[in-house]
């Protein structure tokens, strides 16, 4: 009985193995080393098709450019200027600082004693509360002691007088603050100061170096008083 031997092994690889085609772009990427058949050698991983899509980037760029162009036409993009709001508190501080500067300024023939009631009418509520408080009382007391024994120039005496007026003013007078009547009184005082300054100094000389500070202070006081009236 003839015995036959088979030289082929069940685990032997074929001489030519078949490798499948690459998967389509939108199909999930196969695991590493398992491209094609089960016995194919490991191949380098293929880059994802979504890493760079020139069509998608061009469409997004055109969309962004169109959006910017529309917002520029509507005024949404560009330099935007924000003006500080002219609230009552800001106007009060402008008038108070301008009055203090005009009290100490030189080069103007105005009667500066009118600035004392103007300060009492247009000073902020926080300043009036401080003046009527304990610190204001001590400041007035010390200023009065200095005034009794030493000479104080007129420019430095006016703030002291404004301090005393705000302290001793009755409640009926202080109630004129932030009212229409108080605004009318402030406008009349500011108009009188402006008339004195420009009529006695001259319009051209009022803007020279010696009088420009007083002129700016008077203009600020007048504008703030008119805004209070409006």
SELO-723754 format. One record per atom (N, C-alpha, C): residue number from 1; residue in one letter; atom name; x, y, z. Coordinates in steps of 0.05 Angstrom, whole numbers, plus 5000, padded with zeros to 4 digits. Layout:
N
i  aa  at  x  y  z
NUM  a  CA  X  Y  Z
...
END
This chain:
230
i  aa  at  x  y  z
1  x  N  5017  4976  5000
1  x  CA  5000  5000  5000
1  x  C  5017  5025  5000
2  x  N  5013  5042  4981
2  x  CA  5030  5066  4977
2  x  C  5021  5088  4996
3  x  N  5040  5100  5009
3  x  CA  5035  5122  5028
3  x  C  5043  5148  5015
4  x  N  5025  5167  5015
4  x  CA  5030  5194  5003
4  x  C  5035  5214  5025
5  x  N  5054  5231  5020
5  x  CA  5061  5253  5038
5  x  C  5055  5280  5025
6  x  N  5042  5296  5040
6  x  CA  5035  5324  5030
6  x  C  5056  5343  5040
7  x  N  5069  5358  5021
7  x  CA  5089  5377  5028
7  x  C  5078  5405  5036
8  x  N  5052  5407  5034
8  x  CA  5040  5433  5040
8  x  C  5032  5434  5070
9  x  N  5036  5457  5082
9  x  CA  5030  5461  5110
9  x  C  5004  5477  5112
10  x  N  4988  5470  5132
10  x  CA  4962  5485  5135
10  x  C  4966  5514  5142
11  x  N  4989  5521  5155
11  x  CA  4994  5548  5162
11  x  C  5012  5563  5143
12  x  N  5018  5551  5121
12  x  CA  5036  5564  5102
12  x  C  5022  5587  5088
13  x  N  5038  5608  5083
13  x  CA  5027  5631  5069
13  x  C  5028  5627  5039
14  x  N  5008  5638  5026
14  x  CA  5009  5636  4996
14  x  C  5031  5654  4986
15  x  N  5041  5648  4963
15  x  CA  5062  5663  4951
15  x  C  5053  5692  4945
16  x  N  5029  5695  4937
16  x  CA  5019  5722  4931
16  x  C  4993  5726  4947
17  x  N  4994  5744  4966
17  x  CA  4970  5749  4981
17  x  C  4957  5775  4971
18  x  N  4932  5775  4975
18  x  CA  4916  5798  4964
18  x  C  4913  5819  4985
19  x  N  4918  5844  4978
19  x  CA  4914  5867  4996
19  x  C  4890  5884  4985
20  x  N  4871  5888  5003
20  x  CA  4848  5903  4994
20  x  C  4855  5932  4988
21  x  N  4837  5944  4975
21  x  CA  4840  5972  4969
21  x  C  4837  5989  4994
22  x  N  4848  6013  4993
22  x  CA  4845  6031  5016
22  x  C  4816  6039  5020
23  x  N  4808  6043  5045
23  x  CA  4780  6050  5050
23  x  C  4775  6078  5039
24  x  N  4750  6084  5034
24  x  CA  4744  6112  5024
24  x  C  4750  6132  5046
25  x  N  4750  6157  5037
25  x  CA  4758  6179  5055
25  x  C  4740  6181  5079
26  x  N  4715  6178  5076
26  x  CA  4697  6182  5098
26  x  C  4692  6157  5115
27  x  N  4705  6135  5108
27  x  CA  4701  6111  5124
27  x  C  4720  6112  5148
28  x  N  4713  6098  5170
28  x  CA  4731  6099  5193
28  x  C  4758  6086  5187
29  x  N  4779  6097  5199
29  x  CA  4806  6087  5193
29  x  C  4810  6061  5207
30  x  N  4820  6040  5193
30  x  CA  4824  6014  5205
30  x  C  4847  6015  5226
31  x  N  4849  5996  5243
31  x  CA  4870  5996  5263
31  x  C  4897  5993  5250
32  x  N  4918  6000  5265
32  x  CA  4945  5999  5254
32  x  C  4952  5970  5249
33  x  N  4965  5965  5226
33  x  CA  4975  5939  5220
33  x  C  4954  5919  5210
34  x  N  4929  5928  5207
34  x  CA  4908  5910  5198
34  x  C  4895  5921  5173
35  x  N  4911  5931  5154
35  x  CA  4901  5941  5129
35  x  C  4898  5918  5110
36  x  N  4875  5916  5098
36  x  CA  4871  5894  5079
36  x  C  4864  5868  5093
37  x  N  4878  5847  5085
37  x  CA  4872  5821  5096
37  x  C  4884  5818  5123
38  x  N  4879  5796  5136
38  x  CA  4887  5791  5163
38  x  C  4917  5786  5165
39  x  N  4929  5778  5143
39  x  CA  4957  5770  5143
39  x  C  4975  5790  5128
40  x  N  4964  5815  5123
40  x  CA  4980  5835  5109
40  x  C  5000  5847  5128
41  x  N  5023  5855  5119
41  x  CA  5043  5868  5137
41  x  C  5033  5895  5147
42  x  N  5046  5905  5168
42  x  CA  5038  5930  5180
42  x  C  5046  5953  5161
43  x  N  5027  5971  5157
43  x  CA  5031  5994  5140
43  x  C  5030  6019  5157
44  x  N  5043  6041  5149
44  x  CA  5042  6066  5164
44  x  C  5014  6077  5164
45  x  N  5005  6089  5187
45  x  CA  4977  6100  5188
45  x  C  4973  6122  5168
46  x  N  4950  6122  5157
46  x  CA  4943  6142  5137
46  x  C  4932  6167  5151
47  x  N  4941  6191  5142
47  x  CA  4932  6216  5154
47  x  C  4902  6220  5150
48  x  N  4890  6232  5170
48  x  CA  4861  6237  5169
48  x  C  4854  6256  5146
49  x  N  4832  6251  5133
49  x  CA  4824  6268  5111
49  x  C  4814  6295  5120
50  x  N  4808  6298  5147
50  x  CA  4797  6323  5157
50  x  C  4818  6341  5168
51  x  N  4844  6334  5165
51  x  CA  4865  6351  5176
51  x  C  4866  6378  5161
52  x  N  4863  6378  5136
52  x  CA  4862  6403  5121
52  x  C  4843  6400  5097
53  x  N  4824  6416  5097
53  x  CA  4804  6416  5075
53  x  C  4804  6444  5063
54  x  N  4817  6449  5040
54  x  CA  4819  6476  5029
54  x  C  4792  6487  5022
55  x  N  4773  6471  5014
55  x  CA  4747  6481  5007
55  x  C  4732  6492  5031
56  x  N  4735  6477  5054
56  x  CA  4721  6486  5078
56  x  C  4733  6512  5088
57  x  N  4760  6515  5089
57  x  CA  4773  6539  5098
57  x  C  4766  6563  5080
58  x  N  4764  6559  5055
58  x  CA  4758  6581  5037
58  x  C  4729  6591  5042
59  x  N  4711  6572  5046
59  x  CA  4683  6580  5052
59  x  C  4681  6595  5078
60  x  N  4695  6585  5099
60  x  CA  4695  6599  5125
60  x  C  4707  6627  5123
61  x  N  4729  6629  5107
61  x  CA  4742  6655  5104
61  x  C  4724  6675  5091
62  x  N  4710  6667  5070
62  x  CA  4691  6684  5056
62  x  C  4668  6692  5074
63  x  N  4659  6673  5091
63  x  CA  4637  6680  5110
63  x  C  4645  6700  5130
64  x  N  4670  6698  5142
64  x  CA  4680  6717  5161
64  x  C  4684  6744  5149
65  x  N  4694  6745  5124
65  x  CA  4698  6771  5111
65  x  C  4671  6785  5105
66  x  N  4651  6769  5098
66  x  CA  4625  6781  5093
66  x  C  4612  6792  5119
67  x  N  4616  6777  5141
67  x  CA  4606  6786  5167
67  x  C  4619  6812  5175
68  x  N  4646  6814  5173
68  x  CA  4660  6839  5180
68  x  C  4651  6862  5163
69  x  N  4647  6857  5137
69  x  CA  4638  6878  5119
69  x  C  4611  6889  5127
70  x  N  4593  6871  5135
70  x  CA  4566  6880  5143
70  x  C  4567  6895  5169
71  x  N  4583  6886  5188
71  x  CA  4584  6900  5214
71  x  C  4598  6927  5211
72  x  N  4617  6929  5192
72  x  CA  4629  6955  5188
72  x  C  4609  6975  5176
73  x  N  4592  6965  5157
73  x  CA  4572  6983  5146
73  x  C  4552  6992  5167
74  x  N  4546  6974  5185
74  x  CA  4526  6982  5206
74  x  C  4538  6996  5229
75  x  N  4564  7000  5229
75  x  CA  4577  7014  5251
75  x  C  4584  6997  5275
76  x  N  4583  6971  5273
76  x  CA  4589  6954  5295
76  x  C  4619  6950  5300
77  x  N  4635  6953  5279
77  x  CA  4664  6949  5281
77  x  C  4677  6976  5275
78  x  N  4698  6981  5289
78  x  CA  4713  7006  5285
78  x  C  4718  7020  5311
79  x  N  4730  7043  5310
79  x  CA  4735  7058  5334
79  x  C  4710  7071  5345
80  x  N  4704  7064  5369
80  x  CA  4679  7074  5382
80  x  C  4688  7093  5405
81  x  N  4677  7117  5405
81  x  CA  4684  7137  5425
81  x  C  4662  7136  5447
82  x  N  4671  7133  5471
82  x  CA  4652  7133  5494
82  x  C  4655  7159  5509
83  x  N  4635  7174  5510
83  x  CA  4635  7199  5524
83  x  C  4627  7195  5553
84  x  N  4641  7207  5571
84  x  CA  4633  7205  5599
84  x  C  4606  7217  5603
85  x  N  4588  7204  5618
85  x  CA  4562  7215  5622
85  x  C  4563  7239  5639
86  x  N  4548  7260  5631
86  x  CA  4546  7285  5647
86  x  C  4524  7283  5667
87  x  N  4530  7268  5688
87  x  CA  4511  7265  5710
87  x  C  4511  7289  5728
88  x  N  4492  7290  5746
88  x  CA  4491  7313  5765
88  x  C  4515  7313  5783
89  x  N  4524  7290  5791
89  x  CA  4548  7288  5809
89  x  C  4573  7298  5794
90  x  N  4576  7291  5769
90  x  CA  4600  7300  5754
90  x  C  4599  7330  5750
91  x  N  4575  7341  5744
91  x  CA  4573  7370  5741
91  x  C  4578  7385  5767
92  x  N  4570  7373  5789
92  x  CA  4576  7386  5815
92  x  C  4606  7386  5820
93  x  N  4620  7365  5814
93  x  CA  4649  7365  5818
93  x  C  4663  7384  5799
94  x  N  4653  7387  5775
94  x  CA  4665  7406  5756
94  x  C  4661  7434  5766
95  x  N  4638  7441  5776
95  x  CA  4632  7468  5786
95  x  C  4648  7473  5811
96  x  N  4651  7453  5829
96  x  CA  4665  7457  5854
96  x  C  4695  7461  5849
97  x  N  4707  7445  5832
97  x  CA  4735  7448  5826
97  x  C  4741  7474  5812
98  x  N  4723  7482  5794
98  x  CA  4727  7507  5779
98  x  C  4724  7531  5799
99  x  N  4706  7529  5818
99  x  CA  4703  7551  5837
99  x  C  4728  7553  5855
100  x  N  4739  7530  5863
100  x  CA  4764  7530  5879
100  x  C  4787  7541  5863
101  x  N  4789  7534  5838
101  x  CA  4811  7545  5821
101  x  C  4808  7575  5818
102  x  N  4783  7585  5813
102  x  CA  4778  7613  5810
102  x  C  4783  7629  5835
103  x  N  4779  7617  5858
103  x  CA  4785  7630  5884
103  x  C  4815  7636  5886
104  x  N  4831  7618  5877
104  x  CA  4860  7621  5880
104  x  C  4873  7633  5855
105  x  N  4859  7636  5833
105  x  CA  4871  7646  5808
105  x  C  4874  7676  5809
106  x  N  4894  7685  5794
106  x  CA  4899  7713  5791
106  x  C  4894  7722  5762
107  x  N  4894  7748  5758
107  x  CA  4890  7757  5730
107  x  C  4861  7761  5723
108  x  N  4843  7763  5743
108  x  CA  4815  7768  5737
108  x  C  4805  7788  5757
109  x  N  4789  7807  5748
109  x  CA  4778  7828  5766
109  x  C  4751  7821  5778
110  x  N  4742  7797  5777
110  x  CA  4715  7790  5786
110  x  C  4714  7791  5817
111  x  N  4690  7796  5827
111  x  CA  4686  7796  5856
111  x  C  4683  7767  5866
112  x  N  4704  7757  5877
112  x  CA  4705  7728  5883
112  x  C  4688  7720  5907
113  x  N  4677  7739  5921
113  x  CA  4659  7732  5944
113  x  C  4634  7719  5934
114  x  N  4626  7723  5909
114  x  CA  4603  7709  5898
114  x  C  4607  7679  5895
115  x  N  4632  7671  5896
115  x  CA  4638  7642  5893
115  x  C  4630  7627  5919
116  x  N  4627  7641  5941
116  x  CA  4620  7627  5966
116  x  C  4592  7616  5965
117  x  N  4571  7631  5959
117  x  CA  4544  7619  5956
117  x  C  4542  7600  5933
118  x  N  4558  7604  5912
118  x  CA  4558  7585  5890
118  x  C  4569  7558  5898
119  x  N  4589  7558  5915
119  x  CA  4600  7533  5926
119  x  C  4579  7519  5943
120  x  N  4565  7534  5960
120  x  CA  4544  7521  5977
120  x  C  4521  7510  5961
121  x  N  4515  7521  5937
121  x  CA  4493  7512  5921
121  x  C  4500  7488  5904
122  x  N  4525  7487  5894
122  x  CA  4532  7467  5874
122  x  C  4552  7447  5883
123  x  N  4561  7447  5908
123  x  CA  4580  7427  5918
123  x  C  4566  7400  5920
124  x  N  4581  7378  5916
124  x  CA  4568  7351  5918
124  x  C  4558  7346  5947
125  x  N  4539  7328  5949
125  x  CA  4528  7322  5976
125  x  C  4548  7310  5995
126  x  N  4567  7295  5984
126  x  CA  4588  7283  6001
126  x  C  4606  7305  6013
127  x  N  4612  7326  5998
127  x  CA  4628  7348  6008
127  x  C  4613  7364  6030
128  x  N  4587  7369  6025
128  x  CA  4571  7383  6045
128  x  C  4568  7367  6071
129  x  N  4565  7340  6068
129  x  CA  4563  7323  6091
129  x  C  4590  7323  6107
130  x  N  4612  7324  6093
130  x  CA  4638  7325  6106
130  x  C  4642  7352  6121
131  x  N  4633  7373  6108
131  x  CA  4636  7400  6120
131  x  C  4619  7402  6145
132  x  N  4595  7392  6145
132  x  CA  4577  7393  6168
132  x  C  4583  7372  6189
133  x  N  4601  7354  6183
133  x  CA  4609  7334  6202
133  x  C  4630  7343  6222
134  x  N  4641  7324  6236
134  x  CA  4661  7330  6257
134  x  C  4687  7341  6245
135  x  N  4695  7329  6222
135  x  CA  4720  7338  6210
135  x  C  4718  7367  6200
136  x  N  4694  7374  6189
136  x  CA  4690  7401  6180
136  x  C  4690  7421  6203
137  x  N  4678  7413  6225
137  x  CA  4678  7430  6249
137  x  C  4707  7436  6259
138  x  N  4723  7415  6260
138  x  CA  4750  7419  6269
138  x  C  4766  7435  6249
139  x  N  4762  7432  6223
139  x  CA  4776  7448  6203
139  x  C  4768  7477  6206
140  x  N  4742  7483  6210
140  x  CA  4734  7511  6213
140  x  C  4745  7522  6239
141  x  N  4746  7507  6260
141  x  CA  4756  7517  6286
141  x  C  4786  7524  6284
142  x  N  4801  7506  6271
142  x  CA  4830  7512  6268
142  x  C  4835  7535  6250
143  x  N  4819  7537  6229
143  x  CA  4822  7560  6211
143  x  C  4815  7586  6224
144  x  N  4795  7585  6242
144  x  CA  4787  7609  6257
144  x  C  4809  7618  6276
145  x  N  4822  7599  6289
145  x  CA  4845  7605  6307
145  x  C  4868  7618  6292
146  x  N  4874  7607  6269
146  x  CA  4896  7618  6253
146  x  C  4888  7646  6244
147  x  N  4862  7650  6236
147  x  CA  4853  7677  6227
147  x  C  4854  7698  6250
148  x  N  4851  7689  6274
148  x  CA  4851  7708  6296
148  x  C  4879  7719  6302
149  x  N  4900  7703  6298
149  x  CA  4927  7711  6306
149  x  C  4945  7717  6283
150  x  N  4937  7709  6259
150  x  CA  4954  7714  6236
150  x  C  4938  7726  6213
151  x  N  4952  7739  6195
151  x  CA  4938  7750  6172
151  x  C  4936  7729  6150
152  x  N  4913  7727  6139
152  x  CA  4908  7708  6117
152  x  C  4901  7724  6092
153  x  N  4914  7719  6069
153  x  CA  4908  7733  6044
153  x  C  4879  7727  6036
154  x  N  4869  7745  6019
154  x  CA  4841  7743  6011
154  x  C  4835  7717  5995
155  x  N  4855  7708  5979
155  x  CA  4851  7683  5964
155  x  C  4848  7659  5982
156  x  N  4862  7659  6005
156  x  CA  4860  7637  6024
156  x  C  4837  7640  6043
157  x  N  4827  7664  6046
157  x  CA  4805  7669  6065
157  x  C  4778  7660  6053
158  x  N  4776  7660  6027
158  x  CA  4751  7653  6014
158  x  C  4744  7623  6019
159  x  N  4762  7604  6017
159  x  CA  4754  7576  6025
159  x  C  4745  7574  6053
160  x  N  4757  7589  6071
160  x  CA  4748  7589  6099
160  x  C  4720  7600  6102
161  x  N  4714  7621  6087
161  x  CA  4687  7633  6088
161  x  C  4666  7613  6076
162  x  N  4674  7599  6055
162  x  CA  4656  7579  6044
162  x  C  4651  7557  6063
163  x  N  4672  7549  6078
163  x  CA  4668  7528  6098
163  x  C  4649  7537  6120
164  x  N  4652  7561  6130
164  x  CA  4634  7571  6151
164  x  C  4606  7575  6141
165  x  N  4603  7584  6116
165  x  CA  4576  7588  6106
165  x  C  4561  7561  6103
166  x  N  4575  7540  6094
166  x  CA  4562  7514  6092
166  x  C  4555  7502  6119
167  x  N  4571  7510  6140
167  x  CA  4565  7499  6167
167  x  C  4542  7513  6180
168  x  N  4541  7539  6178
168  x  CA  4520  7554  6193
168  x  C  4495  7559  6176
169  x  N  4494  7551  6151
169  x  CA  4471  7556  6135
169  x  C  4447  7540  6145
170  x  N  4423  7552  6148
170  x  CA  4400  7538  6158
170  x  C  4390  7517  6137
171  x  N  4373  7499  6147
171  x  CA  4364  7477  6130
171  x  C  4347  7488  6107
172  x  N  4332  7510  6111
172  x  CA  4316  7521  6089
172  x  C  4333  7530  6066
173  x  N  4356  7541  6072
173  x  CA  4374  7550  6051
173  x  C  4387  7526  6036
174  x  N  4395  7506  6052
174  x  CA  4408  7483  6039
174  x  C  4388  7466  6023
175  x  N  4363  7470  6029
175  x  CA  4343  7456  6013
175  x  C  4341  7466  5984
176  x  N  4353  7489  5979
176  x  CA  4353  7500  5951
176  x  C  4372  7484  5933
177  x  N  4388  7468  5944
177  x  CA  4407  7452  5928
177  x  C  4391  7432  5911
178  x  N  4401  7429  5886
178  x  CA  4389  7410  5867
178  x  C  4359  7416  5861
179  x  N  4352  7441  5862
179  x  CA  4325  7450  5855
179  x  C  4326  7470  5832
180  x  N  4303  7476  5821
180  x  CA  4302  7495  5799
180  x  C  4309  7523  5808
181  x  N  4301  7530  5832
181  x  CA  4307  7557  5843
181  x  C  4337  7560  5848
182  x  N  4349  7539  5859
182  x  CA  4378  7540  5864
182  x  C  4394  7541  5838
183  x  N  4384  7527  5817
183  x  CA  4398  7528  5791
183  x  C  4396  7556  5779
184  x  N  4373  7570  5782
184  x  CA  4370  7597  5771
184  x  C  4389  7616  5786
185  x  N  4392  7613  5812
185  x  CA  4410  7631  5827
185  x  C  4439  7626  5818
186  x  N  4446  7600  5814
186  x  CA  4473  7594  5805
186  x  C  4479  7605  5777
187  x  N  4459  7604  5759
187  x  CA  4463  7615  5732
187  x  C  4467  7645  5733
188  x  N  4451  7659  5750
188  x  CA  4455  7688  5753
188  x  C  4482  7695  5763
189  x  N  4492  7680  5783
189  x  CA  4519  7686  5794
189  x  C  4540  7681  5773
190  x  N  4538  7658  5758
190  x  CA  4558  7652  5738
190  x  C  4557  7672  5715
191  x  N  4533  7681  5707
191  x  CA  4531  7701  5686
191  x  C  4544  7728  5695
192  x  N  4539  7735  5720
192  x  CA  4551  7760  5730
192  x  C  4581  7758  5731
193  x  N  4592  7736  5740
193  x  CA  4621  7733  5741
193  x  C  4633  7733  5712
194  x  N  4620  7720  5694
194  x  CA  4629  7721  5666
194  x  C  4628  7749  5654
195  x  N  4607  7764  5660
195  x  CA  4605  7791  5651
195  x  C  4627  7809  5662
196  x  N  4632  7806  5688
196  x  CA  4654  7822  5700
196  x  C  4681  7815  5688
197  x  N  4686  7789  5684
197  x  CA  4712  7781  5675
197  x  C  4717  7791  5646
198  x  N  4699  7786  5628
198  x  CA  4704  7793  5600
198  x  C  4701  7823  5595
199  x  N  4684  7837  5610
199  x  CA  4681  7865  5605
199  x  C  4705  7881  5616
200  x  N  4716  7873  5639
200  x  CA  4738  7888  5651
200  x  C  4765  7879  5640
201  x  N  4768  7854  5633
201  x  CA  4793  7844  5623
201  x  C  4796  7847  5593
202  x  N  4774  7845  5579
202  x  CA  4775  7845  5550
202  x  C  4775  7817  5539
203  x  N  4761  7813  5517
203  x  CA  4759  7786  5506
203  x  C  4786  7775  5497
204  x  N  4802  7792  5485
204  x  CA  4828  7782  5475
204  x  C  4847  7777  5497
205  x  N  4848  7795  5517
205  x  CA  4867  7792  5539
205  x  C  4859  7769  5558
206  x  N  4833  7762  5558
206  x  CA  4824  7741  5576
206  x  C  4835  7714  5568
207  x  N  4845  7711  5543
207  x  CA  4856  7686  5535
207  x  C  4887  7686  5533
208  x  N  4898  7707  5545
208  x  CA  4927  7708  5547
208  x  C  4937  7691  5570
209  x  N  4964  7690  5573
209  x  CA  4975  7672  5593
209  x  C  4968  7679  5621
210  x  N  4965  7704  5628
210  x  CA  4959  7712  5655
210  x  C  4930  7707  5664
211  x  N  4912  7705  5645
211  x  CA  4883  7703  5651
211  x  C  4870  7678  5640
212  x  N  4885  7661  5627
212  x  CA  4872  7638  5615
212  x  C  4861  7618  5635
213  x  N  4874  7616  5658
213  x  CA  4864  7597  5679
213  x  C  4837  7607  5690
214  x  N  4835  7632  5696
214  x  CA  4810  7643  5706
214  x  C  4788  7642  5685
215  x  N  4795  7646  5660
215  x  CA  4776  7645  5639
215  x  C  4764  7617  5636
216  x  N  4781  7597  5637
216  x  CA  4772  7569  5635
216  x  C  4754  7562  5658
217  x  N  4762  7571  5682
217  x  CA  4745  7565  5706
217  x  C  4718  7578  5704
218  x  N  4717  7603  5694
218  x  CA  4691  7617  5692
218  x  C  4673  7603  5670
219  x  N  4685  7595  5648
219  x  CA  4670  7581  5627
219  x  C  4659  7555  5638
220  x  N  4675  7539  5653
220  x  CA  4666  7514  5664
220  x  C  4643  7519  5684
221  x  N  4645  7539  5701
221  x  CA  4624  7545  5720
221  x  C  4598  7553  5705
222  x  N  4600  7569  5685
222  x  CA  4577  7578  5670
222  x  C  4563  7555  5655
223  x  N  4579  7538  5642
223  x  CA  4567  7515  5628
223  x  C  4554  7496  5647
224  x  N  4567  7490  5669
224  x  CA  4555  7471  5689
224  x  C  4529  7483  5700
225  x  N  4529  7509  5705
225  x  CA  4504  7521  5716
225  x  C  4481  7520  5696
226  x  N  4488  7524  5670
226  x  CA  4467  7522  5650
226  x  C  4456  7494  5647
227  x  N  4474  7474  5649
227  x  CA  4466  7446  5648
227  x  C  4449  7438  5671
228  x  N  4454  7450  5695
228  x  CA  4437  7445  5718
228  x  C  4409  7456  5713
229  x  N  4408  7479  5700
229  x  CA  4382  7491  5694
229  x  C  4366  7475  5674
230  x  N  4379  7463  5655
230  x  CA  4366  7446  5635
230  x  C  4356  7420  5647
END
